[in-house]
Amino acid sequence: MCYLVVRHTVADYEKWRPFYDEDDARRRSFGATGVSQVYRDVNDPNTTIAIMEWDKPENALKFANDPGLGEVMMKAGVIGQPALVSIVSRS
């Protein structure tokens, strides 16, 4: 198992969240386990941090580099480029 941690700013969290939730099946097709957590910055509630569990680090990277992800993010109102914080293994 490993975790992909992504930070990004969105135009409107309430608009963005349904897109994130509905993208679960696509994440799973890349190897996500379905375990994920979303946090919001206390100083800017439109800045989010998503922590997603994956079967393998290489699958998390494939997902992060998939053009389909950019399309979903654009529709969801993500502002700028997301920051891939890290891919960490659970020991």
PyMOL Python script that loads the backbone (N, CA, C, O; Angstrom):
from pymol import cmd

cmd.read_pdbstr("""\
ATOM      1  N   MET A   1       0.832  -1.183   0.000  1.00  0.00           N
ATOM      2  CA  MET A   1       0.000   0.000   0.000  1.00  0.00           C
ATOM      3  C   MET A   1       0.874   1.242   0.000  1.00  0.00           C
ATOM      4  O   MET A   1       1.987   1.252   0.526  1.00  0.00           O
ATOM      5  N   CYS A   2       0.333   2.288  -0.607  1.00  0.00           N
ATOM      6  CA  CYS A   2       0.999   3.586  -0.571  1.00  0.00           C
ATOM      7  C   CYS A   2      -0.083   4.665  -0.603  1.00  0.00           C
ATOM      8  O   CYS A   2      -1.255   4.382  -0.854  1.00  0.00           O
ATOM      9  N   TYR A   3       0.326   5.884  -0.347  1.00  0.00           N
ATOM     10  CA  TYR A   3      -0.611   7.001  -0.300  1.00  0.00           C
ATOM     11  C   TYR A   3      -0.145   8.124  -1.212  1.00  0.00           C
ATOM     12  O   TYR A   3       1.024   8.507  -1.200  1.00  0.00           O
ATOM     13  N   LEU A   4      -1.059   8.635  -1.989  1.00  0.00           N
ATOM     14  CA  LEU A   4      -0.820   9.789  -2.837  1.00  0.00           C
ATOM     15  C   LEU A   4      -1.439  10.983  -2.124  1.00  0.00           C
ATOM     16  O   LEU A   4      -2.626  10.970  -1.798  1.00  0.00           O
ATOM     17  N   VAL A   5      -0.643  12.007  -1.885  1.00  0.00           N
ATOM     18  CA  VAL A   5      -1.108  13.206  -1.193  1.00  0.00           C
ATOM     19  C   VAL A   5      -1.066  14.363  -2.187  1.00  0.00           C
ATOM     20  O   VAL A   5      -0.010  14.695  -2.724  1.00  0.00           O
ATOM     21  N   VAL A   6      -2.223  14.969  -2.422  1.00  0.00           N
ATOM     22  CA  VAL A   6      -2.331  16.038  -3.413  1.00  0.00           C
ATOM     23  C   VAL A   6      -2.969  17.265  -2.765  1.00  0.00           C
ATOM     24  O   VAL A   6      -3.978  17.170  -2.066  1.00  0.00           O
ATOM     25  N   ARG A   7      -2.351  18.416  -3.017  1.00  0.00           N
ATOM     26  CA  ARG A   7      -2.876  19.683  -2.498  1.00  0.00           C
ATOM     27  C   ARG A   7      -3.224  20.564  -3.688  1.00  0.00           C
ATOM     28  O   ARG A   7      -2.424  20.722  -4.611  1.00  0.00           O
ATOM     29  N   HIS A   8      -4.423  21.136  -3.660  1.00  0.00           N
ATOM     30  CA  HIS A   8      -4.773  22.107  -4.692  1.00  0.00           C
ATOM     31  C   HIS A   8      -5.832  23.069  -4.202  1.00  0.00           C
ATOM     32  O   HIS A   8      -6.514  22.832  -3.205  1.00  0.00           O
ATOM     33  N   THR A   9      -5.948  24.164  -4.937  1.00  0.00           N
ATOM     34  CA  THR A   9      -6.946  25.182  -4.636  1.00  0.00           C
ATOM     35  C   THR A   9      -8.058  25.067  -5.667  1.00  0.00           C
ATOM     36  O   THR A   9      -7.811  24.842  -6.851  1.00  0.00           O
ATOM     37  N   VAL A  10      -9.275  25.224  -5.196  1.00  0.00           N
ATOM     38  CA  VAL A  10     -10.440  25.131  -6.072  1.00  0.00           C
ATOM     39  C   VAL A  10     -11.227  26.437  -6.004  1.00  0.00           C
ATOM     40  O   VAL A  10     -11.153  27.166  -5.015  1.00  0.00           O
ATOM     41  N   ALA A  11     -11.970  26.722  -7.052  1.00  0.00           N
ATOM     42  CA  ALA A  11     -12.771  27.945  -7.081  1.00  0.00           C
ATOM     43  C   ALA A  11     -13.875  27.903  -6.029  1.00  0.00           C
ATOM     44  O   ALA A  11     -14.180  28.914  -5.396  1.00  0.00           O
ATOM     45  N   ASP A  12     -14.468  26.727  -5.847  1.00  0.00           N
ATOM     46  CA  ASP A  12     -15.585  26.577  -4.910  1.00  0.00           C
ATOM     47  C   ASP A  12     -15.605  25.134  -4.416  1.00  0.00           C
ATOM     48  O   ASP A  12     -15.890  24.216  -5.185  1.00  0.00           O
ATOM     49  N   TYR A  13     -15.307  24.935  -3.149  1.00  0.00           N
ATOM     50  CA  TYR A  13     -15.232  23.583  -2.590  1.00  0.00           C
ATOM     51  C   TYR A  13     -16.538  22.821  -2.801  1.00  0.00           C
ATOM     52  O   TYR A  13     -16.518  21.646  -3.167  1.00  0.00           O
ATOM     53  N   GLU A  14     -17.661  23.477  -2.574  1.00  0.00           N
ATOM     54  CA  GLU A  14     -18.960  22.799  -2.682  1.00  0.00           C
ATOM     55  C   GLU A  14     -19.215  22.314  -4.109  1.00  0.00           C
ATOM     56  O   GLU A  14     -19.889  21.302  -4.302  1.00  0.00           O
ATOM     57  N   LYS A  15     -18.697  23.007  -5.092  1.00  0.00           N
ATOM     58  CA  LYS A  15     -18.813  22.552  -6.486  1.00  0.00           C
ATOM     59  C   LYS A  15     -17.809  21.431  -6.758  1.00  0.00           C
ATOM     60  O   LYS A  15     -18.133  20.457  -7.438  1.00  0.00           O
ATOM     61  N   TRP A  16     -16.593  21.568  -6.230  1.00  0.00           N
ATOM     62  CA  TRP A  16     -15.513  20.611  -6.490  1.00  0.00           C
ATOM     63  C   TRP A  16     -15.792  19.228  -5.888  1.00  0.00           C
ATOM     64  O   TRP A  16     -15.529  18.213  -6.532  1.00  0.00           O
ATOM     65  N   ARG A  17     -16.317  19.180  -4.666  1.00  0.00           N
ATOM     66  CA  ARG A  17     -16.427  17.915  -3.937  1.00  0.00           C
ATOM     67  C   ARG A  17     -17.213  16.837  -4.677  1.00  0.00           C
ATOM     68  O   ARG A  17     -16.762  15.692  -4.696  1.00  0.00           O
ATOM     69  N   PRO A  18     -18.356  17.130  -5.286  1.00  0.00           N
ATOM     70  CA  PRO A  18     -19.057  16.067  -6.027  1.00  0.00           C
ATOM     71  C   PRO A  18     -18.226  15.490  -7.177  1.00  0.00           C
ATOM     72  O   PRO A  18     -18.313  14.295  -7.460  1.00  0.00           O
ATOM     73  N   PHE A  19     -17.429  16.320  -7.836  1.00  0.00           N
ATOM     74  CA  PHE A  19     -16.558  15.810  -8.899  1.00  0.00           C
ATOM     75  C   PHE A  19     -15.541  14.826  -8.323  1.00  0.00           C
ATOM     76  O   PHE A  19     -15.284  13.773  -8.907  1.00  0.00           O
ATOM     77  N   TYR A  20     -14.968  15.176  -7.179  1.00  0.00           N
ATOM     78  CA  TYR A  20     -13.998  14.287  -6.527  1.00  0.00           C
ATOM     79  C   TYR A  20     -14.660  12.954  -6.183  1.00  0.00           C
ATOM     80  O   TYR A  20     -14.115  11.888  -6.470  1.00  0.00           O
ATOM     81  N   ASP A  21     -15.833  13.025  -5.569  1.00  0.00           N
ATOM     82  CA  ASP A  21     -16.525  11.802  -5.160  1.00  0.00           C
ATOM     83  C   ASP A  21     -16.908  10.938  -6.364  1.00  0.00           C
ATOM     84  O   ASP A  21     -16.769   9.716  -6.324  1.00  0.00           O
ATOM     85  N   GLU A  22     -17.386  11.571  -7.425  1.00  0.00           N
ATOM     86  CA  GLU A  22     -17.815  10.825  -8.611  1.00  0.00           C
ATOM     87  C   GLU A  22     -16.643  10.231  -9.389  1.00  0.00           C
ATOM     88  O   GLU A  22     -16.843   9.338 -10.213  1.00  0.00           O
ATOM     89  N   ASP A  23     -15.432  10.710  -9.143  1.00  0.00           N
ATOM     90  CA  ASP A  23     -14.247  10.212  -9.851  1.00  0.00           C
ATOM     91  C   ASP A  23     -13.675   8.953  -9.191  1.00  0.00           C
ATOM     92  O   ASP A  23     -12.649   8.434  -9.631  1.00  0.00           O
ATOM     93  N   ASP A  24     -14.327   8.469  -8.151  1.00  0.00           N
ATOM     94  CA  ASP A  24     -13.828   7.305  -7.409  1.00  0.00           C
ATOM     95  C   ASP A  24     -13.652   6.074  -8.303  1.00  0.00           C
ATOM     96  O   ASP A  24     -12.651   5.368  -8.187  1.00  0.00           O
ATOM     97  N   ALA A  25     -14.605   5.813  -9.182  1.00  0.00           N
ATOM     98  CA  ALA A  25     -14.508   4.624 -10.048  1.00  0.00           C
ATOM     99  C   ALA A  25     -13.287   4.709 -10.962  1.00  0.00           C
ATOM    100  O   ALA A  25     -12.612   3.707 -11.197  1.00  0.00           O
ATOM    101  N   ARG A  26     -13.005   5.907 -11.476  1.00  0.00           N
ATOM    102  CA  ARG A  26     -11.825   6.063 -12.333  1.00  0.00           C
ATOM    103  C   ARG A  26     -10.546   5.867 -11.523  1.00  0.00           C
ATOM    104  O   ARG A  26      -9.602   5.234 -11.997  1.00  0.00           O
ATOM    105  N   ARG A  27     -10.509   6.409 -10.296  1.00  0.00           N
ATOM    106  CA  ARG A  27      -9.334   6.195  -9.435  1.00  0.00           C
ATOM    107  C   ARG A  27      -9.137   4.709  -9.178  1.00  0.00           C
ATOM    108  O   ARG A  27      -8.013   4.210  -9.233  1.00  0.00           O
ATOM    109  N   ARG A  28     -10.219   4.007  -8.900  1.00  0.00           N
ATOM    110  CA  ARG A  28     -10.123   2.563  -8.632  1.00  0.00           C
ATOM    111  C   ARG A  28      -9.614   1.798  -9.850  1.00  0.00           C
ATOM    112  O   ARG A  28      -8.903   0.803  -9.708  1.00  0.00           O
ATOM    113  N   SER A  29      -9.976   2.258 -11.044  1.00  0.00           N
ATOM    114  CA  SER A  29      -9.513   1.570 -12.254  1.00  0.00           C
ATOM    115  C   SER A  29      -7.996   1.678 -12.416  1.00  0.00           C
ATOM    116  O   SER A  29      -7.389   0.886 -13.137  1.00  0.00           O
ATOM    117  N   PHE A  30      -7.395   2.644 -11.756  1.00  0.00           N
ATOM    118  CA  PHE A  30      -5.942   2.807 -11.775  1.00  0.00           C
ATOM    119  C   PHE A  30      -5.265   2.109 -10.600  1.00  0.00           C
ATOM    120  O   PHE A  30      -4.037   2.052 -10.543  1.00  0.00           O
ATOM    121  N   GLY A  31      -6.053   1.574  -9.658  1.00  0.00           N
ATOM    122  CA  GLY A  31      -5.454   0.873  -8.530  1.00  0.00           C
ATOM    123  C   GLY A  31      -5.694   1.499  -7.173  1.00  0.00           C
ATOM    124  O   GLY A  31      -5.140   1.037  -6.175  1.00  0.00           O
ATOM    125  N   ALA A  32      -6.512   2.548  -7.115  1.00  0.00           N
ATOM    126  CA  ALA A  32      -6.856   3.114  -5.810  1.00  0.00           C
ATOM    127  C   ALA A  32      -7.707   2.105  -5.052  1.00  0.00           C
ATOM    128  O   ALA A  32      -8.505   1.383  -5.652  1.00  0.00           O
ATOM    129  N   THR A  33      -7.540   2.054  -3.747  1.00  0.00           N
ATOM    130  CA  THR A  33      -8.292   1.093  -2.944  1.00  0.00           C
ATOM    131  C   THR A  33      -9.678   1.601  -2.578  1.00  0.00           C
ATOM    132  O   THR A  33     -10.522   0.828  -2.126  1.00  0.00           O
ATOM    133  N   GLY A  34      -9.919   2.888  -2.769  1.00  0.00           N
ATOM    134  CA  GLY A  34     -11.192   3.475  -2.369  1.00  0.00           C
ATOM    135  C   GLY A  34     -11.113   4.155  -1.022  1.00  0.00           C
ATOM    136  O   GLY A  34     -12.044   4.854  -0.622  1.00  0.00           O
ATOM    137  N   VAL A  35     -10.005   3.957  -0.313  1.00  0.00           N
ATOM    138  CA  VAL A  35      -9.802   4.634   0.963  1.00  0.00           C
ATOM    139  C   VAL A  35      -9.208   6.004   0.664  1.00  0.00           C
ATOM    140  O   VAL A  35      -8.120   6.102   0.095  1.00  0.00           O
ATOM    141  N   SER A  36      -9.915   7.054   1.043  1.00  0.00           N
ATOM    142  CA  SER A  36      -9.383   8.399   0.827  1.00  0.00           C
ATOM    143  C   SER A  36      -9.922   9.338   1.898  1.00  0.00           C
ATOM    144  O   SER A  36     -10.968   9.097   2.501  1.00  0.00           O
ATOM    145  N   GLN A  37      -9.184  10.398   2.111  1.00  0.00           N
ATOM    146  CA  GLN A  37      -9.590  11.438   3.052  1.00  0.00           C
ATOM    147  C   GLN A  37      -9.350  12.777   2.379  1.00  0.00           C
ATOM    148  O   GLN A  37      -8.373  12.952   1.651  1.00  0.00           O
ATOM    149  N   VAL A  38     -10.249  13.724   2.629  1.00  0.00           N
ATOM    150  CA  VAL A  38     -10.098  15.065   2.086  1.00  0.00           C
ATOM    151  C   VAL A  38     -10.116  16.042   3.251  1.00  0.00           C
ATOM    152  O   VAL A  38     -10.978  15.981   4.129  1.00  0.00           O
ATOM    153  N   TYR A  39      -9.146  16.939   3.234  1.00  0.00           N
ATOM    154  CA  TYR A  39      -9.038  17.969   4.263  1.00  0.00           C
ATOM    155  C   TYR A  39      -9.125  19.333   3.597  1.00  0.00           C
ATOM    156  O   TYR A  39      -8.823  19.488   2.414  1.00  0.00           O
ATOM    157  N   ARG A  40      -9.551  20.333   4.395  1.00  0.00           N
ATOM    158  CA  ARG A  40      -9.611  21.713   3.915  1.00  0.00           C
ATOM    159  C   ARG A  40      -8.726  22.577   4.802  1.00  0.00           C
ATOM    160  O   ARG A  40      -8.685  22.406   6.020  1.00  0.00           O
ATOM    161  N   ASP A  41      -8.024  23.501   4.174  1.00  0.00           N
ATOM    162  CA  ASP A  41      -7.169  24.428   4.905  1.00  0.00           C
ATOM    163  C   ASP A  41      -8.045  25.315   5.796  1.00  0.00           C
ATOM    164  O   ASP A  41      -9.051  25.848   5.328  1.00  0.00           O
ATOM    165  N   VAL A  42      -7.678  25.479   7.068  1.00  0.00           N
ATOM    166  CA  VAL A  42      -8.501  26.277   7.980  1.00  0.00           C
ATOM    167  C   VAL A  42      -8.488  27.759   7.610  1.00  0.00           C
ATOM    168  O   VAL A  42      -9.432  28.480   7.934  1.00  0.00           O
ATOM    169  N   ASN A  43      -7.438  28.221   6.940  1.00  0.00           N
ATOM    170  CA  ASN A  43      -7.352  29.624   6.540  1.00  0.00           C
ATOM    171  C   ASN A  43      -7.944  29.886   5.162  1.00  0.00           C
ATOM    172  O   ASN A  43      -8.269  31.027   4.835  1.00  0.00           O
ATOM    173  N   ASP A  44      -8.086  28.855   4.364  1.00  0.00           N
ATOM    174  CA  ASP A  44      -8.666  28.976   3.027  1.00  0.00           C
ATOM    175  C   ASP A  44      -9.428  27.693   2.725  1.00  0.00           C
ATOM    176  O   ASP A  44      -8.834  26.722   2.257  1.00  0.00           O
ATOM    177  N   PRO A  45     -10.734  27.673   2.985  1.00  0.00           N
ATOM    178  CA  PRO A  45     -11.511  26.441   2.802  1.00  0.00           C
ATOM    179  C   PRO A  45     -11.586  25.947   1.366  1.00  0.00           C
ATOM    180  O   PRO A  45     -12.099  24.855   1.120  1.00  0.00           O
ATOM    181  N   ASN A  46     -11.084  26.730   0.407  1.00  0.00           N
ATOM    182  CA  ASN A  46     -11.040  26.270  -0.979  1.00  0.00           C
ATOM    183  C   ASN A  46      -9.694  25.659  -1.336  1.00  0.00           C
ATOM    184  O   ASN A  46      -9.456  25.322  -2.496  1.00  0.00           O
ATOM    185  N   THR A  47      -8.819  25.515  -0.361  1.00  0.00           N
ATOM    186  CA  THR A  47      -7.573  24.778  -0.552  1.00  0.00           C
ATOM    187  C   THR A  47      -7.765  23.410   0.076  1.00  0.00           C
ATOM    188  O   THR A  47      -8.065  23.299   1.265  1.00  0.00           O
ATOM    189  N   THR A  48      -7.592  22.373  -0.724  1.00  0.00           N
ATOM    190  CA  THR A  48      -7.855  21.014  -0.260  1.00  0.00           C
ATOM    191  C   THR A  48      -6.595  20.164  -0.280  1.00  0.00           C
ATOM    192  O   THR A  48      -5.667  20.402  -1.054  1.00  0.00           O
ATOM    193  N   ILE A  49      -6.590  19.180   0.584  1.00  0.00           N
ATOM    194  CA  ILE A  49      -5.551  18.153   0.582  1.00  0.00           C
ATOM    195  C   ILE A  49      -6.277  16.817   0.544  1.00  0.00           C
ATOM    196  O   ILE A  49      -7.062  16.498   1.436  1.00  0.00           O
ATOM    197  N   ALA A  50      -6.005  16.043  -0.497  1.00  0.00           N
ATOM    198  CA  ALA A  50      -6.613  14.717  -0.638  1.00  0.00           C
ATOM    199  C   ALA A  50      -5.533  13.664  -0.420  1.00  0.00           C
ATOM    200  O   ALA A  50      -4.455  13.727  -1.011  1.00  0.00           O
ATOM    201  N   ILE A  51      -5.842  12.702   0.433  1.00  0.00           N
ATOM    202  CA  ILE A  51      -4.936  11.585   0.697  1.00  0.00           C
ATOM    203  C   ILE A  51      -5.650  10.327   0.221  1.00  0.00           C
ATOM    204  O   ILE A  51      -6.708   9.964   0.736  1.00  0.00           O
ATOM    205  N   MET A  52      -5.055   9.666  -0.773  1.00  0.00           N
ATOM    206  CA  MET A  52      -5.690   8.502  -1.387  1.00  0.00           C
ATOM    207  C   MET A  52      -4.783   7.287  -1.278  1.00  0.00           C
ATOM    208  O   MET A  52      -3.580   7.372  -1.523  1.00  0.00           O
ATOM    209  N   GLU A  53      -5.371   6.160  -0.908  1.00  0.00           N
ATOM    210  CA  GLU A  53      -4.609   4.913  -0.772  1.00  0.00           C
ATOM    211  C   GLU A  53      -4.590   4.177  -2.112  1.00  0.00           C
ATOM    212  O   GLU A  53      -5.598   4.109  -2.815  1.00  0.00           O
ATOM    213  N   TRP A  54      -3.399   3.618  -2.454  1.00  0.00           N
ATOM    214  CA  TRP A  54      -3.198   2.911  -3.718  1.00  0.00           C
ATOM    215  C   TRP A  54      -2.562   1.560  -3.465  1.00  0.00           C
ATOM    216  O   TRP A  54      -1.921   1.331  -2.439  1.00  0.00           O
ATOM    217  N   ASP A  55      -2.754   0.670  -4.428  1.00  0.00           N
ATOM    218  CA  ASP A  55      -2.136  -0.649  -4.323  1.00  0.00           C
ATOM    219  C   ASP A  55      -0.628  -0.586  -4.544  1.00  0.00           C
ATOM    220  O   ASP A  55       0.131  -1.277  -3.865  1.00  0.00           O
ATOM    221  N   LYS A  56      -0.185   0.258  -5.510  1.00  0.00           N
ATOM    222  CA  LYS A  56       1.241   0.345  -5.855  1.00  0.00           C
ATOM    223  C   LYS A  56       1.603   1.790  -6.192  1.00  0.00           C
ATOM    224  O   LYS A  56       0.783   2.509  -6.764  1.00  0.00           O
ATOM    225  N   PRO A  57       2.815   2.229  -5.850  1.00  0.00           N
ATOM    226  CA  PRO A  57       3.227   3.597  -6.190  1.00  0.00           C
ATOM    227  C   PRO A  57       3.156   3.898  -7.687  1.00  0.00           C
ATOM    228  O   PRO A  57       2.770   4.999  -8.078  1.00  0.00           O
ATOM    229  N   GLU A  58       3.523   2.930  -8.523  1.00  0.00           N
ATOM    230  CA  GLU A  58       3.506   3.189  -9.966  1.00  0.00           C
ATOM    231  C   GLU A  58       2.094   3.430 -10.490  1.00  0.00           C
ATOM    232  O   GLU A  58       1.917   4.175 -11.454  1.00  0.00           O
ATOM    233  N   ASN A  59       1.087   2.814  -9.873  1.00  0.00           N
ATOM    234  CA  ASN A  59      -0.292   3.052 -10.299  1.00  0.00           C
ATOM    235  C   ASN A  59      -0.761   4.441  -9.884  1.00  0.00           C
ATOM    236  O   ASN A  59      -1.506   5.093 -10.615  1.00  0.00           O
ATOM    237  N   ALA A  60      -0.329   4.890  -8.724  1.00  0.00           N
ATOM    238  CA  ALA A  60      -0.656   6.248  -8.286  1.00  0.00           C
ATOM    239  C   ALA A  60      -0.060   7.267  -9.254  1.00  0.00           C
ATOM    240  O   ALA A  60      -0.706   8.259  -9.591  1.00  0.00           O
ATOM    241  N   LEU A  61       1.162   7.026  -9.698  1.00  0.00           N
ATOM    242  CA  LEU A  61       1.801   7.929 -10.660  1.00  0.00           C
ATOM    243  C   LEU A  61       1.100   7.906 -12.010  1.00  0.00           C
ATOM    244  O   LEU A  61       0.952   8.948 -12.649  1.00  0.00           O
ATOM    245  N   LYS A  62       0.667   6.732 -12.450  1.00  0.00           N
ATOM    246  CA  LYS A  62      -0.076   6.642 -13.716  1.00  0.00           C
ATOM    247  C   LYS A  62      -1.347   7.477 -13.636  1.00  0.00           C
ATOM    248  O   LYS A  62      -1.684   8.203 -14.572  1.00  0.00           O
ATOM    249  N   PHE A  63      -2.046   7.370 -12.517  1.00  0.00           N
ATOM    250  CA  PHE A  63      -3.261   8.154 -12.315  1.00  0.00           C
ATOM    251  C   PHE A  63      -2.942   9.652 -12.340  1.00  0.00           C
ATOM    252  O   PHE A  63      -3.620  10.429 -13.013  1.00  0.00           O
ATOM    253  N   ALA A  64      -1.911  10.041 -11.605  1.00  0.00           N
ATOM    254  CA  ALA A  64      -1.550  11.460 -11.512  1.00  0.00           C
ATOM    255  C   ALA A  64      -1.178  12.045 -12.869  1.00  0.00           C
ATOM    256  O   ALA A  64      -1.362  13.241 -13.095  1.00  0.00           O
ATOM    257  N   ASN A  65      -0.662  11.226 -13.770  1.00  0.00           N
ATOM    258  CA  ASN A  65      -0.244  11.695 -15.090  1.00  0.00           C
ATOM    259  C   ASN A  65      -1.275  11.458 -16.188  1.00  0.00           C
ATOM    260  O   ASN A  65      -1.022  11.779 -17.349  1.00  0.00           O
ATOM    261  N   ASP A  66      -2.426  10.904 -15.841  1.00  0.00           N
ATOM    262  CA  ASP A  66      -3.454  10.602 -16.829  1.00  0.00           C
ATOM    263  C   ASP A  66      -4.145  11.884 -17.313  1.00  0.00           C
ATOM    264  O   ASP A  66      -4.572  12.691 -16.487  1.00  0.00           O
ATOM    265  N   PRO A  67      -4.264  12.089 -18.631  1.00  0.00           N
ATOM    266  CA  PRO A  67      -4.934  13.281 -19.155  1.00  0.00           C
ATOM    267  C   PRO A  67      -6.385  13.413 -18.683  1.00  0.00           C
ATOM    268  O   PRO A  67      -6.898  14.525 -18.563  1.00  0.00           O
ATOM    269  N   GLY A  68      -7.039  12.294 -18.417  1.00  0.00           N
ATOM    270  CA  GLY A  68      -8.414  12.343 -17.931  1.00  0.00           C
ATOM    271  C   GLY A  68      -8.545  13.061 -16.604  1.00  0.00           C
ATOM    272  O   GLY A  68      -9.577  13.668 -16.321  1.00  0.00           O
ATOM    273  N   LEU A  69      -7.509  12.996 -15.794  1.00  0.00           N
ATOM    274  CA  LEU A  69      -7.530  13.686 -14.506  1.00  0.00           C
ATOM    275  C   LEU A  69      -7.600  15.194 -14.720  1.00  0.00           C
ATOM    276  O   LEU A  69      -8.348  15.890 -14.033  1.00  0.00           O
ATOM    277  N   GLY A  70      -6.824  15.693 -15.668  1.00  0.00           N
ATOM    278  CA  GLY A  70      -6.849  17.125 -15.961  1.00  0.00           C
ATOM    279  C   GLY A  70      -8.219  17.600 -16.412  1.00  0.00           C
ATOM    280  O   GLY A  70      -8.651  18.695 -16.054  1.00  0.00           O
ATOM    281  N   GLU A  71      -8.902  16.778 -17.196  1.00  0.00           N
ATOM    282  CA  GLU A  71     -10.240  17.131 -17.665  1.00  0.00           C
ATOM    283  C   GLU A  71     -11.213  17.242 -16.498  1.00  0.00           C
ATOM    284  O   GLU A  71     -11.992  18.192 -16.420  1.00  0.00           O
ATOM    285  N   VAL A  72     -11.166  16.272 -15.594  1.00  0.00           N
ATOM    286  CA  VAL A  72     -12.050  16.292 -14.426  1.00  0.00           C
ATOM    287  C   VAL A  72     -11.739  17.511 -13.564  1.00  0.00           C
ATOM    288  O   VAL A  72     -12.648  18.200 -13.099  1.00  0.00           O
ATOM    289  N   MET A  73     -10.456  17.771 -13.355  1.00  0.00           N
ATOM    290  CA  MET A  73     -10.063  18.893 -12.511  1.00  0.00           C
ATOM    291  C   MET A  73     -10.512  20.227 -13.105  1.00  0.00           C
ATOM    292  O   MET A  73     -10.940  21.118 -12.372  1.00  0.00           O
ATOM    293  N   MET A  74     -10.418  20.368 -14.415  1.00  0.00           N
ATOM    294  CA  MET A  74     -10.851  21.606 -15.058  1.00  0.00           C
ATOM    295  C   MET A  74     -12.354  21.812 -14.846  1.00  0.00           C
ATOM    296  O   MET A  74     -12.789  22.906 -14.484  1.00  0.00           O
ATOM    297  N   LYS A  75     -13.138  20.765 -15.072  1.00  0.00           N
ATOM    298  CA  LYS A  75     -14.586  20.855 -14.888  1.00  0.00           C
ATOM    299  C   LYS A  75     -14.952  21.144 -13.438  1.00  0.00           C
ATOM    300  O   LYS A  75     -15.939  21.826 -13.163  1.00  0.00           O
ATOM    301  N   ALA A  76     -14.148  20.619 -12.512  1.00  0.00           N
ATOM    302  CA  ALA A  76     -14.432  20.774 -11.086  1.00  0.00           C
ATOM    303  C   ALA A  76     -14.022  22.138 -10.543  1.00  0.00           C
ATOM    304  O   ALA A  76     -14.397  22.500  -9.428  1.00  0.00           O
ATOM    305  N   GLY A  77     -13.259  22.893 -11.320  1.00  0.00           N
ATOM    306  CA  GLY A  77     -12.873  24.230 -10.883  1.00  0.00           C
ATOM    307  C   GLY A  77     -11.554  24.309 -10.139  1.00  0.00           C
ATOM    308  O   GLY A  77     -11.345  25.221  -9.340  1.00  0.00           O
ATOM    309  N   VAL A  78     -10.655  23.353 -10.395  1.00  0.00           N
ATOM    310  CA  VAL A  78      -9.328  23.417  -9.782  1.00  0.00           C
ATOM    311  C   VAL A  78      -8.583  24.597 -10.395  1.00  0.00           C
ATOM    312  O   VAL A  78      -8.583  24.787 -11.611  1.00  0.00           O
ATOM    313  N   ILE A  79      -7.950  25.382  -9.533  1.00  0.00           N
ATOM    314  CA  ILE A  79      -7.210  26.565  -9.959  1.00  0.00           C
ATOM    315  C   ILE A  79      -5.722  26.230  -9.986  1.00  0.00           C
ATOM    316  O   ILE A  79      -5.160  25.803  -8.978  1.00  0.00           O
ATOM    317  N   GLY A  80      -5.095  26.422 -11.124  1.00  0.00           N
ATOM    318  CA  GLY A  80      -3.661  26.178 -11.236  1.00  0.00           C
ATOM    319  C   GLY A  80      -3.319  24.698 -11.200  1.00  0.00           C
ATOM    320  O   GLY A  80      -4.187  23.833 -11.316  1.00  0.00           O
ATOM    321  N   GLN A  81      -2.041  24.435 -11.038  1.00  0.00           N
ATOM    322  CA  GLN A  81      -1.545  23.059 -10.989  1.00  0.00           C
ATOM    323  C   GLN A  81      -1.620  22.520  -9.562  1.00  0.00           C
ATOM    324  O   GLN A  81      -1.264  23.223  -8.616  1.00  0.00           O
ATOM    325  N   PRO A  82      -2.076  21.288  -9.398  1.00  0.00           N
ATOM    326  CA  PRO A  82      -2.052  20.685  -8.065  1.00  0.00           C
ATOM    327  C   PRO A  82      -0.613  20.371  -7.668  1.00  0.00           C
ATOM    328  O   PRO A  82       0.253  20.161  -8.517  1.00  0.00           O
ATOM    329  N   ALA A  83      -0.384  20.344  -6.385  1.00  0.00           N
ATOM    330  CA  ALA A  83       0.935  19.957  -5.875  1.00  0.00           C
ATOM    331  C   ALA A  83       0.863  18.502  -5.448  1.00  0.00           C
ATOM    332  O   ALA A  83       0.123  18.143  -4.532  1.00  0.00           O
ATOM    333  N   LEU A  84       1.640  17.674  -6.122  1.00  0.00           N
ATOM    334  CA  LEU A  84       1.765  16.281  -5.702  1.00  0.00           C
ATOM    335  C   LEU A  84       2.708  16.314  -4.509  1.00  0.00           C
ATOM    336  O   LEU A  84       3.919  16.477  -4.662  1.00  0.00           O
ATOM    337  N   VAL A  85       2.147  16.161  -3.339  1.00  0.00           N
ATOM    338  CA  VAL A  85       2.951  16.309  -2.133  1.00  0.00           C
ATOM    339  C   VAL A  85       3.897  15.141  -1.979  1.00  0.00           C
ATOM    340  O   VAL A  85       5.097  15.334  -1.784  1.00  0.00           O
ATOM    341  N   SER A  86       3.368  13.920  -2.065  1.00  0.00           N
ATOM    342  CA  SER A  86       4.245  12.758  -1.932  1.00  0.00           C
ATOM    343  C   SER A  86       3.492  11.470  -2.214  1.00  0.00           C
ATOM    344  O   SER A  86       2.262  11.413  -2.201  1.00  0.00           O
ATOM    345  N   ILE A  87       4.271  10.461  -2.463  1.00  0.00           N
ATOM    346  CA  ILE A  87       3.755   9.104  -2.497  1.00  0.00           C
ATOM    347  C   ILE A  87       4.554   8.370  -1.435  1.00  0.00           C
ATOM    348  O   ILE A  87       5.769   8.209  -1.546  1.00  0.00           O
ATOM    349  N   VAL A  88       3.851   7.934  -0.412  1.00  0.00           N
ATOM    350  CA  VAL A  88       4.538   7.301   0.705  1.00  0.00           C
ATOM    351  C   VAL A  88       4.047   5.882   0.885  1.00  0.00           C
ATOM    352  O   VAL A  88       2.866   5.592   0.695  1.00  0.00           O
ATOM    353  N   SER A  89       4.951   5.007   1.249  1.00  0.00           N
ATOM    354  CA  SER A  89       4.582   3.621   1.516  1.00  0.00           C
ATOM    355  C   SER A  89       4.240   3.460   2.980  1.00  0.00           C
ATOM    356  O   SER A  89       4.807   4.122   3.849  1.00  0.00           O
ATOM    357  N   ARG A  90       3.325   2.589   3.228  1.00  0.00           N
ATOM    358  CA  ARG A  90       2.959   2.280   4.602  1.00  0.00           C
ATOM    359  C   ARG A  90       3.798   1.095   5.044  1.00  0.00           C
ATOM    360  O   ARG A  90       3.859   0.072   4.361  1.00  0.00           O
ATOM    361  N   SER A  91       4.439   1.240   6.182  1.00  0.00           N
ATOM    362  CA  SER A  91       5.282   0.134   6.655  1.00  0.00           C
ATOM    363  C   SER A  91       4.715  -0.492   7.904  1.00  0.00           C
ATOM    364  O   SER A  91       5.295  -1.437   8.439  1.00  0.00           O
TER     365      SER A  91
END
""", "prot")
cmd.dss("prot")
cmd.show_as("cartoon", "prot")
cmd.util.cbc("prot")
cmd.orient("prot")
